[in-house]
Amino acid sequence: MEETRDLFEIENRMRNLLWTVSGDYSLEAKLNVEAFVHSKYSALYDAIKQGAMAKYFSMEEYSMYLIKKLYYGADETGLMRISGLCIDMACAEKISLERQGVKNIRRRAYEEILDKDFANMQADGKLGRLRFSMLRYELDEGYLVESKVQENLNKLHSLKNTNDTMDIIRVVDDLYNTCIDPTFVKKHGDLEKVLAVTLEDLQEFNWQDFLDEDMLENMLEQMQNQVTENMTELSEDNKEKKRTGVGRIILNEEALEKMHSYIEWNYGKSYLTELEQKQLNHSLCYGAHKGCTIYMTEGILKNPVAVNNTYVLVQRSKELNLSTYRQHANVTKRNIEILEAILTRALRARSEKEYASAQYGLLRPERLWKIGRTKEYQLFDKETKKQNEDFVVELLIDASGSQQKRQNYVALQSFVVSNALSKAGIPHRAMSFCTFWDYTILHKFRDYDEKESADWNLFEFRGSANNRDGLAIRMATESLLKREEPNKVLIVLSDGRPNDQNVNRPNAPEMPLYRGDYAVNDTAIEVRRARSLGIAVLGVFMGEEKDLAAERKIFGKDFAYIKNIANFSNVVGTYLRKQLEE
């Protein structure tokens, strides 16, 4: 109880300091109260910097830049560490001139950081040397800075007299690209490219272009608050705890209740009953996917709540996908013919009659001489025939926001596989998956036993939101296991980047962020589980080369890297033929 009261008093002290500095008594900020116990002055100075940043610069403009940089895959820890240095340099002199006591707090904070973080800074490459040099120089202007660090330190010092938020952004971006990731510009583009990211582009971070203005504003505000928690810190105290990241969102019960309506409104009505929905979630949403929800739909064009903006958007996407098909009609048809021929030949081989010696069946006169002369009485041949009806295929397509830039080609490739399977008479289902908040949406384009005409539904494909690959594969596995066919094949078209946010429900335990190695490992586990249950799994990779390692880890040797659609059918056909022949 005493400890709780002490922390409360500390928080009040820090908050009053922030309000006093900023002059805004309505300002909300996340204060690292726990850090105060270990690093008193560092925590106080961080509160001062938050207040100063809010007073002198545009927090909205700055936090949006950080979010956009993170959207392109910037390292969060490194970016926030550089942010802390730049904000410090931009605000320190301004606030010290107004409040003389700040100089002493700043000095004591620097001494704490040097004392506690020295080893970390020495091991932290260019950024660590820059942090150390800045702290030492600010404490003692006579300190001799290494020549190779001086240039970056000069960039920091250039912020001392700025009143422009954009100046801070430029220096942060420059230092990140210099100290953290020198390949960033080559891979993703310069600052202009980063700033050009729109809210629509931020779909991978949980926004959707169909959200109404209020919902979009609330999500943006929460994202900005999460970024703001870390942007001013210089110390590495509680580093892991502070990495909330752009990936975790906390919702109240009211928001959760509304979410089903948003999903229904923008992805179409579910074809499951409420009871079926609960049973499905109970059987599949456990482990890494505890608290998630599976939503089964035939899409907004088939079962809309209303003809809304999303309906129009998906209709437009379908038209663009069909336009791509028409542009590549000859190549597409040729791919379908090749794949169909491969499958048909393999099926025909299975259908050829085979004979084995038996004690009944078709009499073979040439064996009659054995009567009375040998103990072998298998004078007949019994006809055997493999069945073509013992195969079923599941086509699972990654429909996350990262696929949006190539969604027309994803739709085309999916159509090629589905249509060839239809023409060859192999039952199959085609579904896409994406995740919005804690809903993993599975869009069924065609069911196992539907006619060939259903294949054209695949041109409704559209990329949006995130992707929880492990849960989608788990769902596909369970569906295949319920089929009677003994030979089951799962084909997954993906970019090798499972990535989803976490939705924290009230009073629910916090789960690890579904991204990076954690998400890749979970997806790989589900693939191995499917194979252990007798399902052949093929990964068809449609992403960027930098994600190939993750794809290999997920699918092992059974994955195909498709660089050219012209070779698509040969690659997929070879795998399917192998499964048919075996």
N, C-alpha and C positions, 0 to 999 in steps of 0.2 A: 504493500500500500504506500509506504514511504517512498519507494523507488518510483512508483507511478506518479505521485505528487511532484517529485523532483523533476521528472521528465516533462510534466505539464508546465511547471514553472519555467523550465529552460525553453520550451517551445514558445511560451508567451513572450519571454525576453527576446528571442530571436525574431519572432513575428513583429514585435513592436519596433525593433531595430530596422527591419525591412520596410515597414510602413513609414517610419520617420525619414529614412533615406529617400524613399521613392516619393513621399508626399501624397501617396494614394492609399487611403485607409480601407479601400475595398479590394486591394490587390491580394490575390490568392497565390500562394506558392508552396511547393513541397519542401519542407525544411528537414534536413538530416539531423534530427534531434539526437539519435543514437551516437552519431559521430562526435557530438559535443563532449561526451563522457571521455573519449580518448584524445580528441584534438579540439580543445575548447576554442582556440583562436581561429583555426581553420574553418570551423563550423560557423562562427560569428561572421568571419569575413565573407564566407559564401553567401550568407543572408544579405550582407551589405551590397555585394555585387549584384545579386538578384534585384534588389531595390534600385540600384544605380542604373542597371540595364533597362529596367522598365521606365525610369525617369528620362533618360537621355536618348534612348533609341527605340526603334519599333520592334517589340518582341514578336509580333505577328509575322512581320516580314522575315525576321531572322529565323524563327522556328520553322517557317515554311521552307526556307532554304535547306535547313538541316534535314527535314523530312524528305525533300526531293533528292538530296545527296544519298540518304539511306535507301531510297527507292532504287537507286542504281547499284546498290550492293556495297556501299561504303562501310568500312569497319566502324561499328558504333563506338567502341571504347576509344579508339584512336581519334575519331572525329570529335567526340566530346572532350577529350583531353586538350586538343588544339583549341577548341571553342573556349574552354576555361582560360587558357593563356591569353587569347585575343580579347575576350571580354574584360579580363583583368586589366590589360594594358589600355584599353579604350576608356575605362571608367575610373581607374585609380586616382589620377590627378584631379579629375573633375570633382569627385566626391570628397577628396582630401582638402581641397580648397574651401569647400563649404563646411566640412566637419573635421576639425583638427584631430580629433581622437582616432580617426580612421587610420592615420599613418602608423600609429603604434600597434593597432590591431593587425594591420597588414604585415608589419615587420614580425610580430610574434607568430602570425600564421605561417609566414615563409620559413621561420626557424623551425617550427613544428614539422612542416612538410619535409624540409631537408633532413631533419633528424629521423623521421619515420620512413621516408620513401627513398632514401639515398640508394639502397641496394636495387630497388625496382628501376630507378632512373638510369643507373649504370647498365642495366640489362635491357634497356628499352630502345636501343639503337639511336637513330637520328632524333627522334622525338624526346627520348630520355635526356640526351645531351642538351637539347634546346631548353627543356624544362629546367634542368639543373643550372645552366648558364644564365637564364633569365632570373631565376630566384637569387643566385649569387650576385649578379650584377646589380639588381635592385637593392640588395642589402649593402653592397659595397661597389660604388661606381669605379673604384680602382681595380676591380677584379679583371684579369686578362682573359678574354674569351678566345677560345680556339678559332683560328681563321676560318675553318670549314663550317663553323657554327655561326660566325658573325653575320653572314648574309641573311640567314633566317631570323636572327635576333633583330637585325635592322628592319625587317618586315614587321615584326611585332612593335618595335619602337615607332614606326610610322603611324600607328593608331593612337598615339598619345593625344594628338590634337584634333582628331576627327570628330565630327558631329553627324556623320552620315552612316547609317546602318549598312549601306552597300559597301562601304570601305571595309568594314569588319568581315563581311561575307567574302569579299575578294581575297583578303589575307588568309582567312580560314581555308578557303578552297585551294589557294596556292600552297600553303604549308601542308595541307593534307596530301596533295598530289606530289609534293617534294619529299616529305618525311614518312608517309604511311604507304602510299601506293603510287609509285612513279608510272605505272602502266594504266592508271585510271582513265586519263584523257584518251589514250589510244583505244581502250576497250569501250568506253561509254560516252566520251565527248567532253568538251570543255565546260566552263561555267555557264556560258550562254545556253548550252544544251541542257544542263541541269535545271536552270531557271525556267526553261521552256516547258518543263513537265506540268501538265494540267491536272485538275482534280479527276478527270476522266482517266488519265494515265495511272493514277494512284490506286486503281482497282486492286492491284496485287497487295495493297496495304489496307484492304477492307472497305474501300469506297466503291460505290456503284453510281453510274450516271443516271440511274432511274430513281434514286432516293429523293424524297422530297426535300425542300430547302431546310426545314427544321432538323430532320434527321442527319442530313449531311453536315450541318453546322455543329451539331452536338458531337458527332464523331471526330470532326476536325479539331474541335476544342479539346477533346480528350487526348488526341494524338499530340497536339501542341503541348499540353500539360505534361505528358510523359517525357517528351524531349526536353522541356524546360527544367525538369528535375535534375538533369545531369549537365546542362550546358555551361554552368559557371564554375564547376568544381575543379580545384587544382590538386587536391589530395586523392590518393587511391584508397582511402579508408572505405571499407564495406563495398569494394568494387563490384563483386559478383552480385550482391544484393541490389545494387543500384542499376544493374543492367536490365531494366524492365523492357527496354527495346520497343520498337514499333512492331508489335506482334501480340501484345496482350491487352485485352480490353475488358473492363469491369462493368457489368450491367446490373441494374436493379430488376426486380421482378416485373415491374410495369413494362420495361423495355423488352424483356423476354417474352412476355405475353403478346406484345405487338409484333414480334418478329415473325411468327407464323403467318400473319396476314401479309407482311412484306414479301415473304418467300412465295406465298400463293399468288400474290398480285403480280410478281415479276418473273416467276418461273412457270406459272400455270398450276392448276389444281392437281393435287395428288390423286392417283388412282387407287390408293390404299384406304381402307376404312380406318377409323381411329384405333380400333382394337388391333388390326393388323400392323399399324404403325408402332404401337406400344410394344407388341411382341417382337417386331423386327429390331427395335432399339435395344430391348432387353437382351436379345440373343447375340447382338453384334457389337454394341457400344460398350466395351470394357477395356481394361488395360490402358494403353496409350490413348484410347479414344473414349474413355469414360466421360460421361456427360454430353457426348455428341448426339446429334439427331440425324437419321437418314431420311431423306425426302425423295420419294419416287414419283416421277411425273412423265407425261408424254409431251411436255413442252407447252409454252404459252400459246403457240399458234393452234394447238389441238384443243386445249382446255383452258381458255383464258377466263379470268374473273371479269375482265372488261377489255375493250380495245383501247389500251392506254399507250403511253409513250414507249414503254418497253416492247409492247406488241409491235408497234411500228418499227422500232429499232431492229428487232429480230427479223421481221419481214424484209427489211432493207438488207440485212446481212445475208439472208437466204438468196436474195436477188443477186447480190455481189458474188456469192459462192457459185451460183448457177452460171453467172457470166464467165467466171474462171473456167468452169467446166466447158462452156461453149468455145472458149479460146483454145482449150487443149483437148477438144473432143476426140481428135484422131489418136493422140497419145493415150488418152484415157481408155478409149475403146480397145486399143491394141493391148494395153495392160490387162484389161478384163479378159480379153480373148486368151492371152498367154496364161494367166492364172487359171482360168477355167479349163484350158487344155491340160495343164499340169495336173489339176485335180481330177479331171475326167479320166485321164490315162491311168492315174494311180487307182482310182475306183474300179476301172475296167479290169485292171490286173487282179484286184481283189475278187472280182466277180467271176473270173475264169474258173471253170470246173477243175477240181483236183480229185484224184482217185487214190485210194489206199486199199491194200489187200485186206480182205475180210472173209468171214465165214458165211456171209450172205451178200446179196446184191447182184451185180452183173457178172454172169458166168464167163470165165475166161478159158476157152477150150484148150489152149496151149498148156494149161496147168493140170489137165486131167491125168497125165502120165504119172503124177505123184501119188495117185490113189494106190494103196497097198505097198508102195515103195518107200514112202517117207512118212514121217509123223506130221507133216505140214498139211493141214486141211483147209487153208485159206485159198480156196479156188475161185473166189469172187473178188470183184472190185466194188468198193462202196464209194459213192459220189459224195464229195464234200464241197461246200461253197461258203466262202466268207460273205458276211453281210455288209452292205453299204449303209444300212440304217443304224449302224452302231457308233456313229460319230456325231459330236455336237461341238460347236464353237461359240465362244463368248468373245466379242470384240468390245474392248473397254478403252475409251478415248479421253485423254486429259483435256479438259475444257477450261483450264484456269486462264487468268488474265495474261500470263506470259505467252499464251498461244494466239492471242488476238492478232498480232502482227502477221501471222501466217495461217489464220483460221481458214481461209479459202482453200489452201493446199491440204490442210488437215482434213477438211471435209471431202476433198477430192480423193485422197488416199483411202479414207475410210469407205467411201462409196465403191472404190475399186475392189477392195477386199470383200465387202458385203455382197456386191452384185455378182462377183465371180462365184462366191459360195452359193448364192441363190441359183445361179445357172447350173452349177454342178449338183444341185439337189441336197446340199448339206445343211441341216437345221442349224440356225445360229441366231444370236441376239446381238444387237449393237446398242451400246449405251455410252453416254459421256458422263463425266463427273467433274464437279467443282465444289468448293466450300465457301459459303457466305455466313459469317459469324460461326455458330456452332452447328449449322445445317450443312451436311454433305448432300448435294443435290445430284441425283442420278436421273438423267434424261434418257428415256427409252425411245429410240428412233424406230426400231423394228423388233418384234418378238421372234422367238425361235422358229415358229411354224407359219409365219406370215408369208404372203406371196411376194414375188420379186418386186412388185410395184412399191412396196414399203421401203425399199432401199433408198428411194429418192428423198425420204424424210431426213437423211443424213445431211442434206444441204441446209438444214435449219441450224446446223452447228454454229455456235458462237462462243468465243472465249470470254470469261469474266471471273473475277474474284480470285480465290486461293485454291489450293489443291491438297487434299488429305489422301494421298495415294494408298497408304496402308489400309485404311478403312474401305475404300472403294474396291480394292483387290479382295479384301475379306468378304465383302458382299458378293462379288462375282463368283468367288470360290464356293460359297454356300449355295448359290443358285445352280451352279453346274453340278454339285453333288446331289441335288434333288432330281436331276435328269436321269432317265433310265439308261441312256446310252453308256456303254462301258468305257468308251474312248472319248476323253474330254480335253479340249484345247482352249486355253485362254491367251488371247493376243492383246497386249497392252500398248497403245500408242501414246507416248509421253515424251517430255523434254528432260527427264532425269532430275527434276527439281521439285520434289515434294516440299511444300511450304504452306503453312497455315497459321493463322493467329489463334490465340487461346481466348475463349470467352469464360471469364470467371463469374460463376453464379454466386449469389450471396451465401455465405457460410459453407461454400464448397472448398475442398482442398485445392491448392494451387498445383497445376500440372506443368511439366517441362514444356517449353516452347516447341511447337512442331515445326522444326526447321533444321537445316544443317545436317550434321551426322546423326542426330537423334531421329529425324524424319527418314533419312536414307536407311538407317538400320532397321527401323520399324517396317518400312516397305519391303526390304530384303527378307525379313522374317516372314512376312505374309506370303511372299513368292515361294520361299522354301517350304512353308506349310502346305501351300497348294500342291506343290510337286510331291511332297510326302504322301498326299492323299490321292495320288495317281493322276493329277492334272498336268498336262504339258503346258508350260508357260513360255511364251515368246515376247520379248520386249522389242518394240520397234521405236528406235530413237529418232526424234525429230527436232532436237534442240541444238545447242551450240557446243562446239568442241570442248570448251572448258568444263562442261558437265558430263563428259564421257566417262570419267572415272566413277562418278556416282552411279551412272547407268550400269556399268560393269559390275559394281558392287551389288546392285539390286538384282540383276538378272543373270549374272554369271556368264557362261559361254553362250547361252541362248538369247542373244540379242542382235538386232540388225541395225546398222547405222545407214539410214537412207539419205543420201546426198542429192540424188537425182531421181525424180519421179519416173523417168523412163525405165529405170532398173528396179522399180519397186516390186513389181509382180514376180520377177525372177527370184528375188531375195525371199519374199514371203512364201512364194510357191515352193521353193526348195525345202523350207522348214515343214510346211504342211504335208508335202509329199512324203517326207521322212516319217511323219507321224502316221500317215495312212498306210505306208508300206510295212511299218513295224507292227 
